[in-house]
Amino acid sequence: MADGHDMGERAKFREMLEGTKEDWDIIVDHSKSFNKGLAKRVLNHLRLLDGDFGGFPIDRLEHSLQTATRAHRDGRDEEYVVCALLHDIGDTLGSYNHPDVAAAILKPFVSEANLWMVANHGAFQGYYFFHHLGLDRNMREHFKDSPHYEYCAQFCHLYDQAAFDPDYQSEPLEFFIPMVENVFSKPVNSMYLKAMQE
């Protein structure tokens, strides 16, 4: 059932107005099983960045691995490293708003500071190149009153903008799989949380 294709027992309603507790118990049971495969689905989506260079010196997957590896080797905690790994996962579907996509995926599982960092890293990363595109490199200053401003600026300076080195030896994706599985096994912020708890 974890792949979402199991027909199994299904709800009987034709519209939600007709739904019963029994219907929703069935749906919740299916959801609990399906949710156990979330980390695997996220990692599969991240793999879509493999071979996508977009003109950069390294492909987008290697950039993600390099960012996460640098954070890990710098002693950052598991949640932070997973955020570093997934910060650009939205590149494939959110070409114009990739930080929003990554933040939406991570939101149920990470702290406010890490979520803010991922959601806003695009504007902060722009400090390093926006002026070459005729954009305002100081766009990040719109966020100067946020308590997470320095946290995000540090992420971009230490890890994100520095992670385009073809000679850097990153950890392979397999190294990070247990971290991703661990973080995605413990939702802390979701409107569905109470219903989904075992």
C-alpha positions in Angstrom: 0.0 0.0 0.0 2.9 2.4 0.6 3.1 3.3 -3.1 -0.5 4.5 -3.1 -1.8 2.0 -5.6 -3.4 -0.5 -3.3 -7.1 -0.6 -3.9 -7.9 -2.2 -0.5 -10.8 -1.0 1.5 -12.1 2.3 0.4 -14.5 5.0 1.7 -18.1 4.8 0.3 -19.0 8.5 -0.1 -19.5 10.2 -3.5 -19.0 13.6 -1.9 -17.5 14.6 1.4 -20.9 15.7 2.8 -21.8 12.0 2.9 -18.6 10.9 4.7 -18.9 8.9 7.9 -16.4 8.2 10.7 -15.9 4.7 9.2 -15.0 6.3 5.9 -12.5 8.6 7.4 -11.0 5.8 9.5 -10.3 4.0 6.3 -8.7 7.1 4.7 -6.6 7.8 7.8 -5.3 4.2 7.8 -4.3 4.5 4.2 -2.7 7.8 4.8 -0.6 6.5 7.7 0.8 3.7 5.5 1.4 6.1 2.6 3.1 8.7 4.8 5.7 6.1 5.8 7.1 6.4 2.2 7.4 10.2 2.3 11.2 10.3 2.8 11.7 7.9 -0.1 9.5 10.0 -2.4 11.4 13.2 -1.4 14.7 11.6 -2.1 13.5 10.3 -5.5 12.4 13.8 -6.4 15.8 15.2 -5.3 17.4 12.7 -7.6 15.8 14.6 -10.5 18.4 17.2 -10.0 21.1 14.8 -11.1 22.6 15.8 -14.4 20.8 19.2 -14.4 23.6 21.7 -14.7 21.6 24.8 -15.7 24.9 26.4 -16.8 26.5 26.0 -13.3 29.9 24.4 -12.8 28.3 21.3 -11.2 24.8 19.8 -11.5 22.1 20.7 -9.1 22.2 17.4 -7.2 25.9 17.9 -6.5 25.3 21.4 -5.3 22.7 20.0 -2.9 25.1 17.3 -1.7 27.9 19.8 -1.4 25.8 22.2 0.6 24.7 19.5 3.0 28.2 18.0 3.3 29.7 21.4 4.2 27.0 21.9 6.8 27.5 18.4 8.2 31.3 18.7 8.3 30.8 22.0 10.1 29.0 20.2 12.9 25.4 21.3 12.1 22.6 19.2 13.5 20.7 16.6 11.5 17.7 18.8 10.8 19.9 21.7 9.5 21.8 19.3 7.3 18.6 17.9 5.8 17.4 21.5 5.1 20.8 22.1 3.4 20.3 19.0 1.3 16.8 19.9 0.3 17.0 23.7 0.0 16.9 23.6 -3.8 14.6 20.6 -4.3 12.0 22.9 -5.8 14.2 23.8 -8.8 12.3 21.3 -11.0 8.7 22.3 -10.3 9.2 25.8 -8.9 11.5 27.4 -11.4 10.3 30.9 -10.4 9.9 30.2 -6.6 12.0 27.2 -5.7 12.5 28.2 -2.0 8.7 28.1 -1.5 8.5 24.6 -2.8 11.3 23.4 -0.5 9.8 25.2 2.5 6.4 23.6 1.9 7.9 20.1 1.9 9.9 20.7 5.0 7.4 22.8 7.0 5.8 19.9 9.0 9.2 18.6 10.1 11.5 21.5 11.0 12.0 24.4 13.4 10.8 27.9 12.7 14.4 29.1 12.1 15.2 26.3 9.6 11.9 26.8 7.8 12.5 30.6 7.5 16.1 29.9 6.3 14.9 27.6 3.5 11.9 29.8 2.6 14.0 32.9 2.2 17.4 31.7 1.1 16.7 32.8 -2.5 16.7 36.5 -1.6 19.8 36.0 0.6 21.6 34.0 -2.0 20.9 36.8 -4.5 23.4 39.0 -2.6 26.1 37.1 -4.4 24.8 37.5 -8.0 21.7 39.6 -8.4 23.8 42.7 -9.4 25.0 40.7 -12.4 21.4 40.3 -13.6 20.3 43.9 -13.0 18.5 43.0 -9.8 19.0 44.4 -6.3 21.7 42.4 -4.6 20.5 43.9 -1.3 17.0 42.4 -1.6 17.7 40.5 1.6 17.6 43.8 3.5 13.8 43.6 3.2 14.1 41.0 5.9 16.6 42.8 8.2 14.1 43.0 11.1 13.6 39.2 11.2 15.2 37.3 14.1 16.4 34.8 11.5 18.2 37.3 9.2 21.7 36.4 10.3 20.9 32.7 10.5 19.9 32.7 6.8 22.7 35.0 5.8 25.2 32.6 7.4 23.7 29.6 5.7 24.1 31.2 2.3 27.6 32.5 3.0 29.0 29.4 4.5 27.3 26.7 2.7 25.0 27.6 -0.3 27.1 30.1 -2.2 30.2 28.1 -1.5 28.9 24.9 -2.9 29.8 25.0 -6.6 33.3 23.5 -6.5 33.8 20.7 -9.0 36.8 19.5 -7.0 35.0 19.3 -3.6 34.5 15.7 -2.4 30.9 15.5 -1.2 29.3 12.7 0.7 27.1 10.6 -1.6 23.3 10.9 -1.3 23.3 7.5 0.5 25.1 9.1 3.4 22.2 11.4 4.0 19.3 8.9 3.6 19.1 8.0 7.3 19.0 11.7 8.2 16.2 12.4 5.8 14.3 9.3 7.0 14.7 10.4 10.6 13.6 14.0 10.0 10.6 13.0 7.9 9.5 10.4 10.5 8.7 13.1 13.1 6.2 15.7 12.0 5.9 18.5 14.5 3.8 21.0 12.7 0.7 19.9 10.7 -3.0 20.4 10.9 -3.3 16.7 10.4 -0.9 15.7 13.1 -3.4 14.6 15.8 -5.3 12.4 13.3 -2.2 10.8 12.0 -0.6 9.8 15.3 -0.5 6.1 15.9 
